[in-house]
Amino acid sequence: MSANRSRGFPMMAKTPDGHGSAGGSARTPSTTDETRDEAERRQKIGAILEQGERDIAADNGRDWEDVKRRMRERLAARTQ
């Protein structure tokens, strides 16, 4: 195994003349935007989960029937 592979660097294909890389840059603007969007989405999900944990600790719960009804309403609104 090469030193680069052992450090976790991906193998890069060479151009037909043997110089440089055949692939483009891995950091395109769309990739950066997607990564930023994914990070924001994960942060929002984490905040929701933390709020849920605080609600549970404070014994602020909701009836399961109410939760199911609200979930069905939200799903129905998305499909319209």
C-alpha positions as CSV (number, residue, x, y, z in Angstrom):
1,M,0.0,0.0,0.0
2,S,1.4,3.4,-0.9
3,A,2.0,6.1,1.8
4,N,-0.9,8.2,0.4
5,R,-3.3,5.3,0.5
6,S,-2.3,4.5,4.1
7,R,-3.1,8.1,5.2
8,G,-6.6,7.9,3.7
9,F,-6.0,9.8,0.5
10,P,-8.0,8.6,-2.5
11,M,-6.1,7.3,-5.5
12,M,-6.2,9.7,-8.4
13,A,-6.1,8.6,-12.0
14,K,-3.5,10.2,-14.2
15,T,-4.2,11.7,-17.6
16,P,-3.1,9.7,-20.6
17,D,0.2,11.5,-20.8
18,G,0.9,10.5,-17.2
19,H,0.8,14.0,-15.7
20,G,-1.7,15.5,-13.4
21,S,-5.1,14.2,-12.5
22,A,-7.7,13.0,-15.0
23,G,-10.6,14.0,-12.7
24,G,-11.7,17.6,-11.9
25,S,-11.6,19.2,-8.6
26,A,-13.6,17.3,-6.0
27,R,-14.8,20.6,-4.5
28,T,-17.2,22.0,-7.0
29,P,-19.6,24.8,-6.0
30,S,-22.6,22.5,-6.0
31,T,-20.8,20.0,-3.8
32,T,-20.0,22.8,-1.3
33,D,-23.6,24.0,-1.4
34,E,-24.9,20.5,-0.8
35,T,-22.5,20.0,2.0
36,R,-23.6,23.3,3.6
37,D,-27.3,22.4,3.1
38,E,-26.7,18.9,4.7
39,A,-24.9,20.5,7.7
40,E,-27.8,22.9,8.2
41,R,-30.3,20.1,7.9
42,R,-28.4,18.0,10.5
43,Q,-28.2,21.0,12.8
44,K,-32.0,21.6,12.6
45,I,-32.7,17.9,13.3
46,G,-30.3,17.9,16.3
47,A,-32.1,21.0,17.7
48,I,-35.5,19.3,17.3
49,L,-34.2,16.1,19.0
50,E,-32.6,18.1,21.9
51,Q,-35.9,20.0,22.4
52,G,-37.7,16.6,22.5
53,E,-35.3,15.4,25.2
54,R,-35.9,18.5,27.2
55,D,-39.7,18.1,26.8
56,I,-39.4,14.5,28.0
57,A,-37.3,15.5,31.0
58,A,-39.9,18.1,31.9
59,D,-42.7,15.6,31.4
60,N,-44.2,17.7,28.5
61,G,-45.6,15.0,26.4
62,R,-48.4,14.7,23.9
63,D,-51.0,12.0,23.4
64,W,-50.0,9.5,20.7
65,E,-53.3,9.9,18.9
66,D,-52.7,13.7,18.6
67,V,-49.1,13.0,17.3
68,K,-50.5,10.6,14.7
69,R,-53.2,13.0,13.6
70,R,-50.7,15.9,13.2
71,M,-48.3,13.6,11.3
72,R,-51.0,12.5,8.9
73,E,-52.0,16.2,8.4
74,R,-48.5,17.2,7.5
75,L,-48.0,14.3,5.1
76,A,-51.3,15.0,3.4
77,A,-50.3,18.7,3.0
78,R,-47.1,17.6,1.3
79,T,-48.8,15.4,-1.3
80,Q,-51.2,18.0,-2.4
